[in-house]
Amino acid sequence: MIRLFKLKIFIAICLLIFLFLGGAIGYKLLSDISWIDALYMTVITVATVGFKEYVGDSDEIKIFTIFLIISSLIIIAYSLTVISEYIFSKHTLYNIMAKKMQKELDQLSRHVIVCGYGRNGKQAVEKLKGYHKKFVVIEKEEGVQMNRQDTSLLVVKGDASDDETLHKAGIERADFLISALPSDADNLFVVLSARQLNPKMTIISRASQDSSFKKLKLAGANHVIMPDKIGGDHMASLVVVPDLTEFLDTLSIVGENAVNIEEICIKDLPGNLEIKSIRDLDLRKTTGCTIIGLKSKDGTYTINPDPDSKLDINSRIIVLGRPEQIEKLNQLFNI
């Protein structure tokens, strides 16, 4: 719609230029006057004012003047209509975009809600986009919503701790919520509100202070992340075990086309497979991937599990492999 407005304005400007140039050229050719006088005659004719005329009263000039007046009325009326429509439709256009976005939000389910579009929020969004996850951003700043260039970014403007804002983001149908606000107090309010509205969802919250960790856990956060602590730990690791840290950094999990590590839930595997243990999967032979971890139904992690480890429907396995091996794994099991 914005492109349509720009096209209409461009057409109106071109018509106005053509009107004045055509009038000046016409008067110049039909009468022996200067270019300044020809332009002057065009302006007073288009403006329908009765100042001194510099042209004769021949039939050709009268017919041309009549044609010029009629053309000017049509072109100026069209130009004024386009300009008025553009001015008064800015608010209407915003409402149309807001309604369209809300319609898309109402259709979302099992999505991720990202509260805050700062440094941590943007990083979380990039990771979600890399995995083609459905998500919506809640942010107070209007510029994120109006000046965004990525049309796939769904944004709800408002306070993330407000229940109405969370309802607009589809809190009842969401599977995850990431609270990445800069203030620990704000994150605490968001977690409290979100947990009351959706007791089953997984909530991940950012924290800056150590004292906020337990409070956020008590408020209902499943995971609490401290970016400063993680960053400092990573820098220290580059001193203590640099080669191991650099190797772990190469295990890209940024996007589907560059995945080295994959998580597989047993219940997501095709129902026609009879899988009772890790040995039954036989991933090393069929895909080249290696199982490096197992999460049992009670949440216990086992590193480098035994091939005879039993698998139940709620267990998960962690797989390591090159991108092409991971892709083969996904294709084989329709993950």
C-alpha positions as CSV (number, residue, x, y, z in Angstrom):
1,M,0.0,0.0,0.0
2,I,2.9,2.4,0.7
3,R,4.2,1.7,-2.8
4,L,0.8,2.5,-4.2
5,F,0.8,5.9,-2.5
6,K,4.3,6.7,-3.8
7,L,3.2,5.7,-7.3
8,K,0.2,8.0,-7.1
9,I,2.2,10.9,-5.9
10,F,4.8,10.4,-8.6
11,I,2.1,10.3,-11.3
12,A,0.5,13.5,-9.8
13,I,3.9,15.4,-9.9
14,C,4.5,14.2,-13.5
15,L,1.1,15.4,-14.6
16,L,1.6,18.8,-13.0
17,I,5.0,19.2,-14.7
18,F,3.4,18.2,-18.0
19,L,0.6,20.6,-17.5
20,F,2.8,23.7,-17.1
21,L,5.4,22.7,-19.7
22,G,2.6,21.8,-22.2
23,G,0.9,25.2,-21.6
24,A,4.0,27.2,-21.9
25,I,5.0,25.4,-25.2
26,G,1.5,25.8,-26.6
27,Y,1.3,29.5,-26.0
28,K,4.8,29.9,-27.3
29,L,4.0,28.2,-30.6
30,L,0.6,29.8,-31.1
31,S,1.7,33.4,-30.4
32,D,4.8,35.4,-30.8
33,I,5.7,35.9,-27.1
34,S,8.7,35.2,-24.9
35,W,9.1,32.0,-22.8
36,I,8.6,34.0,-19.7
37,D,5.3,35.4,-21.0
38,A,4.2,31.9,-22.1
39,L,4.9,30.5,-18.7
40,Y,3.1,33.5,-17.1
41,M,0.0,32.9,-19.3
42,T,0.0,29.2,-18.3
43,V,0.1,30.0,-14.6
44,I,-2.7,32.6,-14.6
45,T,-4.8,30.3,-16.8
46,V,-4.3,27.3,-14.6
47,A,-4.9,29.4,-11.5
48,T,-8.0,30.9,-13.2
49,V,-7.1,34.5,-12.3
50,G,-7.8,37.5,-14.6
51,F,-4.5,39.4,-15.0
52,K,-3.2,41.0,-18.2
53,E,-3.0,38.6,-21.2
54,Y,-0.1,38.7,-23.6
55,V,-1.6,36.5,-26.3
56,G,-4.0,37.3,-29.1
57,D,-7.6,36.4,-29.4
58,S,-7.4,34.0,-32.3
59,D,-9.6,30.9,-32.4
60,E,-6.6,28.6,-32.0
61,I,-5.5,30.3,-28.8
62,K,-9.1,30.3,-27.4
63,I,-9.5,26.6,-28.1
64,F,-6.1,25.9,-26.5
65,T,-6.9,28.0,-23.5
66,I,-10.2,26.1,-23.0
67,F,-8.4,22.8,-23.2
68,L,-5.7,24.0,-20.8
69,I,-8.3,25.1,-18.2
70,I,-10.2,21.8,-18.4
71,S,-7.0,19.8,-18.1
72,S,-5.7,21.9,-15.2
73,L,-9.0,21.4,-13.3
74,I,-8.7,17.6,-13.7
75,I,-5.0,17.3,-12.9
76,I,-5.1,19.7,-9.9
77,A,-8.2,17.9,-8.5
78,Y,-6.4,14.5,-8.9
79,S,-3.2,15.9,-7.3
80,L,-5.1,17.4,-4.3
81,T,-7.0,14.1,-3.9
82,V,-3.7,12.1,-3.8
83,I,-2.0,14.4,-1.3
84,S,-5.1,14.5,1.0
85,E,-5.4,10.7,0.8
86,Y,-1.7,10.3,1.7
87,I,-1.9,12.7,4.6
88,F,-5.1,11.3,6.1
89,S,-4.3,7.7,5.4
90,K,-1.1,7.5,7.5
91,H,-3.2,6.7,10.6
92,T,-5.5,4.4,8.6
93,L,-2.5,2.6,7.2
94,Y,-1.1,2.1,10.7
95,N,-4.4,0.7,11.8
96,I,-4.5,-1.7,8.8
97,M,-1.0,-2.9,9.6
98,A,-1.9,-3.4,13.2
99,K,-5.1,-5.3,12.4
100,K,-3.2,-7.5,10.0
101,M,-0.5,-8.2,12.5
102,Q,-3.0,-9.0,15.3
103,K,-4.7,-11.4,12.9
104,E,-1.4,-13.2,12.4
105,L,-0.9,-13.2,16.2
106,D,-4.3,-14.8,16.8
107,Q,-3.4,-17.7,14.5
108,L,-0.1,-18.4,16.3
109,S,0.2,-21.5,18.5
110,R,3.1,-23.2,20.3
111,H,5.2,-20.2,19.6
112,V,7.9,-18.2,21.5
113,I,7.3,-14.9,23.1
114,V,10.4,-12.6,23.4
115,C,10.0,-9.8,25.9
116,G,12.5,-7.0,25.1
117,Y,14.3,-6.3,21.9
118,G,17.6,-5.1,23.3
119,R,21.0,-6.8,22.8
120,N,19.9,-10.1,24.4
121,G,16.4,-10.0,22.8
122,K,17.9,-9.5,19.3
123,Q,20.3,-12.3,19.7
124,A,17.5,-14.6,20.8
125,V,15.4,-13.6,17.8
126,E,18.3,-14.3,15.4
127,K,18.7,-17.8,16.8
128,L,14.9,-18.4,16.6
129,K,14.9,-17.2,13.0
130,G,17.8,-19.5,12.2
131,Y,15.7,-22.4,13.2
132,H,12.5,-21.1,11.6
133,K,10.7,-21.0,15.0
134,K,7.5,-19.0,15.3
135,F,7.9,-16.1,17.7
136,V,6.5,-12.7,18.6
137,V,8.4,-9.7,20.2
138,I,7.0,-7.5,22.9
139,E,8.6,-4.1,23.1
140,K,7.7,-0.7,24.4
141,E,9.6,1.2,21.7
142,E,7.3,2.2,18.8
143,G,10.3,2.3,16.4
144,V,10.7,-1.4,16.5
145,Q,7.2,-1.9,15.2
146,M,7.0,1.0,12.7
147,N,10.5,1.1,11.3
148,R,11.2,-2.6,11.1
149,Q,12.4,-3.8,7.7
150,D,11.9,-7.5,8.4
151,T,8.2,-8.0,7.6
152,S,8.3,-11.4,9.3
153,L,8.9,-9.8,12.7
154,L,5.7,-9.8,14.6
155,V,5.8,-7.1,17.3
156,V,3.3,-6.2,20.1
157,K,3.9,-2.7,21.4
158,G,3.4,-2.5,25.2
159,D,4.6,-3.4,28.6
160,A,5.5,-7.1,28.8
161,S,4.4,-7.3,32.5
162,D,0.9,-6.2,31.6
163,D,-1.6,-9.1,31.2
164,E,-3.4,-7.4,28.3
165,T,-0.1,-7.2,26.3
166,L,0.7,-10.8,27.0
167,H,-2.8,-11.8,25.9
168,K,-2.2,-9.9,22.6
169,A,1.0,-12.0,22.1
170,G,-1.0,-15.2,22.6
171,I,0.4,-16.2,26.0
172,E,-2.2,-18.9,26.4
173,R,-1.1,-20.7,23.2
174,A,2.7,-20.2,23.6
175,D,5.2,-22.9,24.5
176,F,8.0,-20.6,25.6
177,L,8.6,-17.1,26.9
178,I,12.0,-15.4,26.9
179,S,12.2,-12.4,29.2
180,A,15.2,-10.4,28.1
181,L,14.5,-7.0,29.7
182,P,17.4,-5.0,31.1
183,S,15.9,-4.7,34.6
184,D,15.8,-7.7,36.9
185,A,12.7,-6.2,38.6
186,D,10.9,-6.0,35.2
187,N,11.9,-9.5,34.4
188,L,10.5,-10.7,37.7
189,F,7.1,-9.0,37.0
190,V,7.0,-10.6,33.6
191,V,7.8,-14.1,34.9
192,L,5.1,-13.7,37.6
193,S,2.5,-12.6,35.1
194,A,3.4,-15.2,32.5
195,R,3.4,-18.1,35.0
196,Q,-0.1,-17.2,36.2
197,L,-1.5,-16.9,32.6
198,N,0.2,-20.1,31.4
199,P,1.3,-22.6,34.1
200,K,2.6,-25.1,31.5
201,M,4.9,-22.9,29.4
202,T,8.7,-22.9,29.7
203,I,10.0,-19.5,30.9
204,I,13.6,-18.4,30.4
205,S,14.6,-15.1,32.1
206,R,17.6,-12.9,32.0
207,A,19.2,-11.8,35.3
208,S,22.0,-9.3,36.1
209,Q,22.4,-9.8,39.9
210,D,23.1,-13.0,41.7
211,S,20.3,-12.1,44.2
212,S,17.8,-12.1,41.4
213,F,18.5,-15.7,40.5
214,K,16.5,-17.4,43.3
215,K,13.7,-14.8,43.1
216,L,13.2,-15.5,39.4
217,K,13.2,-19.2,40.1
218,L,10.6,-18.8,42.8
219,A,8.5,-16.6,40.6
220,G,8.2,-19.4,38.1
221,A,11.2,-19.2,35.7
222,N,12.4,-22.6,34.5
223,H,15.8,-21.3,33.5
224,V,17.6,-18.1,34.6
225,I,20.5,-16.9,32.4
226,M,23.1,-14.4,33.6
227,P,24.8,-13.1,30.4
228,D,27.7,-11.3,32.3
229,K,28.5,-14.5,34.2
230,I,28.5,-16.6,31.0
231,G,30.6,-14.1,29.2
232,G,33.2,-14.0,32.0
233,D,33.3,-17.7,32.3
234,H,33.8,-18.1,28.5
235,M,36.7,-15.6,28.5
236,A,38.4,-17.4,31.4
237,S,37.9,-20.7,29.6
238,L,39.9,-19.3,26.7
239,V,42.8,-18.9,29.1
240,V,42.4,-22.2,31.0
241,V,41.4,-24.6,28.2
242,P,41.7,-22.6,25.0
243,D,41.8,-25.5,22.5
244,L,38.7,-27.1,24.1
245,T,36.8,-23.8,24.2
246,E,37.6,-23.0,20.5
247,F,36.5,-26.5,19.5
248,L,33.2,-26.1,21.3
249,D,32.8,-22.8,19.6
250,T,33.0,-24.5,16.2
251,L,30.0,-26.7,17.1
252,S,27.6,-24.4,15.4
253,I,24.0,-24.5,16.4
254,V,23.0,-21.2,14.9
255,G,20.9,-22.4,12.0
256,E,19.5,-25.5,10.3
257,N,22.0,-25.4,7.5
258,A,25.0,-25.3,9.9
259,V,24.0,-27.6,12.7
260,N,26.5,-29.8,14.4
261,I,24.4,-30.8,17.4
262,E,20.8,-31.9,17.3
263,E,18.3,-32.9,20.0
264,I,15.9,-35.7,19.3
265,C,12.8,-36.5,21.3
266,I,11.8,-40.2,21.1
267,K,8.1,-39.4,20.9
268,D,8.7,-37.3,17.7
269,L,10.1,-40.3,15.9
270,P,7.8,-42.2,13.4
271,G,5.4,-44.5,15.1
272,N,6.3,-47.5,12.9
273,L,9.8,-47.7,14.4
274,E,10.3,-50.2,17.2
275,I,12.9,-48.5,19.3
276,K,13.7,-49.8,22.8
277,S,17.4,-48.8,23.2
278,I,20.1,-46.6,21.7
279,R,21.4,-49.7,19.9
280,D,18.1,-50.0,18.0
281,L,18.5,-46.5,16.6
282,D,21.9,-47.5,15.0
283,L,22.5,-43.8,14.1
284,R,26.3,-44.2,13.7
285,K,25.8,-46.7,10.8
286,T,22.7,-45.1,9.1
287,T,23.7,-41.4,9.4
288,G,27.3,-41.2,10.7
289,C,26.1,-39.2,13.8
290,T,27.2,-40.0,17.3
291,I,25.0,-40.0,20.4
292,I,26.8,-38.0,23.0
293,G,24.1,-37.6,25.6
294,L,20.8,-39.0,26.9
295,K,18.1,-37.2,29.0
296,S,15.8,-39.7,30.7
297,K,12.2,-39.0,31.5
298,D,13.1,-37.9,35.1
299,G,15.4,-35.2,33.7
300,T,18.7,-37.1,34.5
301,Y,21.5,-36.5,31.9
302,T,23.9,-39.3,30.9
303,I,27.1,-38.4,29.0
304,N,28.2,-40.9,26.4
305,P,25.4,-43.3,27.2
306,D,25.7,-47.1,26.8
307,P,24.3,-48.6,23.6
308,D,21.9,-50.7,25.7
309,S,20.5,-47.7,27.5
310,K,16.7,-48.0,27.5
311,L,14.7,-45.3,25.7
312,D,11.1,-44.4,26.7
313,I,8.7,-42.1,24.9
314,N,9.7,-39.0,27.1
315,S,13.4,-39.4,26.8
316,R,15.7,-37.3,24.6
317,I,19.1,-38.0,22.9
318,I,21.8,-35.5,22.0
319,V,23.5,-36.2,18.7
320,L,26.8,-34.8,17.3
321,G,27.7,-34.8,13.6
322,R,28.7,-32.8,10.6
323,P,26.0,-30.6,9.0
324,E,25.4,-33.1,6.2
325,Q,25.1,-35.9,8.7
326,I,22.6,-34.0,10.7
327,E,20.7,-33.3,7.6
328,K,20.7,-37.0,6.7
329,L,19.4,-37.7,10.3
330,N,16.5,-35.2,9.9
331,Q,15.6,-36.7,6.5
332,L,15.8,-40.3,7.7
333,F,13.5,-39.8,10.8
334,N,11.5,-36.9,9.4
335,I,12.5,-34.6,12.2
